[in-house]
Amino acid sequence: MRRRGAGPRRYAEDVPTASGRAPRPSRIPDRDAFYELAELSPHAGRWSFTYDHEALAPYTARNQVEPQVVIAAATVSDLAIVLDSIDAPSWPRRFQITAEQQKAWAEEQAELTRVAGVGALR
């Protein structure tokens, strides 16, 4: 005897479950590449990175020294290419020592070693 009005039998894959929802696409397309650019690249120290899902060029980088400088791109790779093409300032940083300073340091170390060696013999 056949049941009436029950409709077709539902199979396990047709039954919705709490954890069985279809995964939503991530909010940031290509988020792994975006993370690598924003956190692990040489640009991470000089630029702040954001993503705006409503913009035509959603990937943006803002210079931390000069915040009015903003670069936007449609893809992560385009943003990386633009940032790679920008040269960092070429002025020497305070923590870098010159060749003259290196030579003076080496001479001082040699003199200290000589004096310490002579003093140990006395």
C-alpha positions in Angstrom: 0.0 0.0 0.0 1.4 3.4 -1.0 1.2 6.4 1.2 -0.5 9.4 -0.3 0.6 13.0 0.0 3.9 12.2 1.6 5.9 13.4 -1.4 9.3 12.1 -2.4 11.5 10.6 0.2 14.3 12.9 1.4 17.8 11.6 1.5 20.5 12.4 4.0 22.2 14.9 1.7 19.0 16.8 1.2 18.3 17.2 4.9 19.7 20.5 6.1 21.8 20.4 9.3 23.3 23.1 11.4 26.8 22.4 10.3 25.8 21.4 6.8 25.3 24.9 5.5 27.1 25.7 2.3 30.4 27.5 3.1 30.3 31.2 2.4 33.0 32.6 0.2 35.6 34.4 2.3 35.2 38.1 2.6 38.6 38.7 1.1 39.3 36.9 -2.2 42.8 35.5 -2.4 43.2 36.2 1.4 46.3 34.1 1.8 48.2 36.2 -0.8 46.8 39.4 0.8 48.0 38.2 4.3 51.5 37.4 2.9 51.7 40.9 1.4 50.3 42.7 4.4 52.2 40.8 7.1 55.2 38.9 5.7 56.4 41.1 2.8 59.1 43.7 3.0 56.3 46.3 2.6 54.6 45.4 5.8 56.7 47.8 7.9 56.0 50.8 5.6 52.4 50.3 4.5 49.0 49.7 6.2 46.9 47.3 4.2 43.1 47.2 4.0 40.4 45.6 1.9 37.1 47.2 1.0 34.7 44.7 -0.6 32.5 47.4 -2.1 35.3 49.3 -4.0 36.3 48.7 -7.6 39.9 48.5 -6.5 39.4 46.8 -3.1 43.0 46.2 -2.1 44.6 49.3 -0.6 47.9 50.2 0.9 48.5 53.5 2.9 52.0 54.7 3.6 52.6 54.9 7.3 55.0 57.8 7.1 53.0 59.8 4.6 49.3 58.8 5.2 48.1 60.9 2.2 49.8 58.4 -0.1 47.3 55.6 -0.9 47.6 52.9 -3.5 44.6 50.9 -4.6 44.5 47.8 -6.9 42.0 45.3 -8.2 44.1 42.3 -7.3 46.7 41.4 -4.7 49.3 40.8 -7.4 48.8 44.2 -8.9 49.2 45.9 -5.6 52.4 43.9 -5.0 53.8 44.9 -8.4 53.1 48.6 -7.7 54.7 48.4 -4.2 57.7 46.6 -5.6 58.2 49.4 -8.2 58.4 52.0 -5.5 62.0 52.7 -4.3 62.5 53.0 -0.5 64.3 56.2 0.6 68.0 56.0 0.0 69.2 58.2 2.9 71.4 56.3 5.4 69.7 55.3 8.6 71.1 56.2 11.9 71.8 52.6 12.9 73.9 51.9 9.8 77.6 52.6 10.3 79.8 53.9 7.5 83.0 52.4 6.3 85.0 55.0 8.2 83.2 54.1 11.4 83.8 50.4 10.8 87.5 51.0 10.3 87.8 53.1 13.5 85.9 50.4 15.4 88.3 47.7 14.1 91.3 49.8 15.0 89.9 50.4 18.5 89.2 46.7 19.0 92.8 45.8 17.9 94.2 48.4 20.3 92.1 47.1 23.2 93.2 43.5 22.4 96.8 44.6 22.3 96.5 46.5 25.6 94.6 43.6 27.3 97.2 41.2 26.1 100.1 43.3 27.3 98.4 43.8 30.7 97.9 40.1 31.1 101.7 39.4 30.8 102.6 41.7 33.7 
